[in-house]
């Protein structure tokens, strides 16, 4: 069993929002050709790290008080949930499926990926 790496789109968004934890892999984009490479082989500042979903999930939680999860609602459908916690222990549910149409996914990892993207969008830079 292995942790799932975030997609290139999620990695790029994470980099834009300040995620810079060193990861084993990085995405590269040369003339529209996207590759996954060992981070030693590429320029660390130029390309986004290919984080695992769990590491990015932890970073969002610990650095930005954004809690992302996915949960099953039907036997073959998963929904992302994104909550932003504030200093006074209050929180706001940003994405709370199954109430959001179009956010059901076939796997936990797909739902978590959508939630990570929505959580990253909450970060103001």
MARZAVEX-915525 format. One record per atom (N, C-alpha, C, O): residue in one letter; x, y, z. Coordinates in steps of 0.02 Angstrom, whole numbers, plus 50000, padded with zeros to 5 digits. Layout:
AXYZ;...
//
This chain:
X500434994150000;X500005000050000;X500455006250000;X500935006650038;X500295011049958;X500695017149951;X500255023249957;X499665023149940;X500555028749982;X500205035049983;X500115037449911;X500545036249868;X499575040949899;X499435043649833;X499745050549826;X499675054749870;X500095051649770;X500375058249756;X499825062749730;X499365060449696;X499865069249745;X499395073949718;X499525074749643;X500065073349619;X499015077049607;X499085078149535;X499525084249522;X499655088149567;X499735085049460;X500125090849441;X499755097249455;X500045102149480;X499105097449440;X498705103449451;X498685105349525;X498755111149542;X498605100349568;X498595101649640;X499275103849664;X499335108349705;X499805100549640;X500495102449659;X500655109649639;X500965113349677;X500445111549580;X500565118349556;X500195123449599;X500475128549617;X499565121949616;X499185126349659;X499495126749728;X499525132149758;X499715121149755;X500035121049821;X500665125349821;X500785129049869;X501065124949769;X501675129049764;X501485136449763;X501815140549797;X500965138249726;X500745145249723;X500515147749791;X500575153649806;X500255143249833;X499995145049899;X500515144449954;X500355145450013;X501145142849936;X501685142849984;X501915136050009;X502335135850054;X501655130649983;X501895124050003;X502595123049976;X502695123149915;X503075122050020;X503765121149998;X504135115750038;X504745115950044;X503765111050066;X504085105550101;X504425100950050;X504125099249999;X505035099150064;X505415095050018;X505105088050014;X504985084850066;X504975085849954;X504685079349942;X505155075349897;X505595078149865;X505055068949896;X505485064549858;X505435065749782;X505915065049746;X504845067749760;X504715068549688;X504505075749673;X504245079249716;X504615077749610;X504375084149585;X504085083249516;X504295078749478;X503605087549500;X503345087649431;X503765092549391;X503985097749417;X503885090949329;X504205095649283;X503735096849225;X503335092449207;X503795102649196;X503375104449138;X503835107849087;X503985113749093;X504045104049038;X504455106748984;X504045106748920;X503895101548892;X503865112748898;X503475113548836;X502835109448837;X502645106448787;X502495109448894;X501855105848899;X501915098448912;X501405095048918;X502525095848918;X502625088748933;X502755088249008;X503285090349032;X502275085349044;X502325084949117;X502605078149136;X502365072949114;X503125078249178;X503445072049201;X503525072349276;X503545077649307;X503565066449305;X503695065649376;X504415063249382;X504605058149354;X504835067049420;X505545065449426;X505765065949498;X505435069249539;X506325062649514;X506635063549579;X506815070849587;X507065073949540;X506685073749646;X506805080949654;X507535082749649;X507695088549636;X507985078149658;X508705079549652;X508885081249580;X509365084949567;X508495078549533;X508655079449462;X508395086049432;X508545087549375;X508025089849470;X507725095949443;X507845101849489;X508045101049546;X507725107849463;X507805114149501;X507235114749551;X506655115349532;X507395114649616;X506895114849668;X506435120849665;X505845120349681;X506685126549645;X506285132649646;X505835133349584;X505375137349584;X505975129549534;X505615130449471;X504985126249467;X504485128449437;X504985120349496;X504435115649487;X504115113849554;X504435114149606;X503465111949552;X503115110249614;X503305103249638;X503415098649598;X503325102449704;X503435095949734;X502825091549724;X502265093949727;X502945085149714;X502405080249709;X502295077249778;X502545071849794;X501925080949819;X501785078849887;X501305072849887;X500945071649839;X501305069249942;X500775064349951;X500145068149972;X500195073749998;X499575065249961;X498955068349982;X498955069350058;X498735074550082;X499205064450095;X499185064950168;X499635070450194;X499465073850242;X500225071550163;X500665076950184;X500345083750170;X500375088250213;X500055084650112;X499735090950095;X499125092150141;X498995097750162;X498765086950156;X498195087250201;X498425089650270;X498105093950301;X498975086850294;X499255088850360;X499495096050358;X499385099750406;X499825098150304;X500075105050298;X499485109950300;X499525115050334;X498955108450264;X498375112850265;X498085113450335;X497895118850357;X498055107850370;X497775107750438;X498225111550487;X497975115750525;X498875110050487;X499325112950537;X499535120150522;X499635124050569;X499595121850459;X499835128550442;X499265133550429;X499355139650438;X498675131150409;X498145135650389;X497465134150421;X496965137350404;X497445129350468;X496825127450501;X496265125650452;X495685127150463;X496465122550398;X495985120150347;X495985112550351;X496485109250338;X495405109850368;X495335102650376;X494985099750315;X494435101650298;X495325094950283;X495065091850223;X494985084350236;X495435081150263;X494415081750216;X494305074550222;X493855072250166;X493585076250128;X493765065750163;X493305062750114;X492935057250151;X493225053850194;X492315056250134;X491935051050167;X491445047850119;X491215051050072;X491285041450132;X490805038050088;X490095039850106;X489925040550165;X489685040450056;X488975041650068;X488575035750040;X488095033450071;X488785033349983;X488495027349953;X489045022349946;X489635023949957;X488885016349928;X489405011149924;X489935012649872;X490495010049877;X489785016649822;X490285018149770;X490375025649758;X490595027649704;X490215029749807;X490295036949800;X490625039849863;X490455038049919;X491095044449852;X491435047949906;X491365055449895;X491335057749838;X491345059149949;X491265066349946;X491805069849987;X491965067650042;X492085075349961;X492565079250000;X492215083850049;X491655086150037;X492555085250103;X492315090150152;X492905094750167;X493465092450179;X492785101250167;X493295106250183;X493015110850236;X492485113750227;X493385111450291;X493175116050345;X493755120550364;X494325118250370;X493605126850372;X494105131850394;X493965133350467;X493415135550485;X494455132050511;X494385133350582;X494695140150598;X495195142150568;X494395143650645;X494625150250665;X494875150050737;X494765145150773;X495205155350759;X495515155550825;X495015154550882;X495195151750934;X494405156650873;X493915156050926;X493585149150927;X493055148350957;X493895144350894;X493655137350891;X493025136550848;X492755131050844;X492805141850816;X492255141350769;X492525139050702;X493115139950688;X492105136150662;X492315134250596;X491765135450546;X491175136150563;X491965135750484;X491495136650429;X491595130950380;X492155129650358;X491055127550364;X491095122150314;X491075125450246;X490595128650227;X491615124550209;X491675127450142;X491365122850091;X491005124950046;X491525116550098;X491265111550052;X491035105750095;X491445102450127;X490405104550097;X490135099250139;X489665094850100;X489055095650104;X489935090150064;X489525085650024;X489145081050072;X489375080150128;X488605078050051;X488355077349983;X487915083049960;X487535082249912;X487955088649993;X487525094249977;X487755098149916;X487375102249889;X488365097049895;X488645100549838;X488585096149775;X488905090949772;X488185098049727;X488125093949667;X488775093849628;X489145098749625;X488915088149598;X489505087549556;X490145085849592;X490675085549560;X490125084549657;X490735083149693;X490805075849715;X491265074249752;X490375071549692;X490455064449711;X490985061349666;X491025062749606;X491385057149696;X491925053749660;X491885046249672;X491575044049721;X492195042449629;X492165035149634;X492635032449687;X492505027049715;X493185036049702;X493655033549753;X493785038849806;X493675044849796;X494005036449863;X494195040849919;X494725045849896;X494685051849910;X495235043349860;X495785047549839;X495565053049791;X495815058649795;X495105051549746;X494845056649701;X494475062049739;X494535068049725;X494075060049788;X493705064849829;X494185069049871;X494085075149877;X494695065849899;X495175069549939;X495555074649896;X495685080249919;X495725072749835;X496075077349789;X495655083549776;X495915089149778;X495005082649764;X494565088449753;X494545092749816;X494565098949811;X494505089649874;X494495093349936;X495145097249947;X495125102949970;X495705094149931;X496345097649938;X496375103749893;X496615109049914;X496135103149832;X496125108849786;X495695114549814;X495895120349812;X495105112749839;X494655117849867;X494955120949929;X494895126949940;X495285116949970;X495615119550031;X496185124450013;X496255129650045;X496575122749963;X497115127149941;X496855133849916;X497165139049927;X496285133749883;X495985139949857;X495795144849912;X495715150749899;X495715142449974;X495535146750030;X496115150950055;X496015155950089;X496725148950038;X497325152450063;X497415158950024;X497465158949963;X497435164350060;X497545170950030;X498295172350031;X498615171850083;X498565174249973;X499275175949971;X499375183049950;X499945185449945;
//
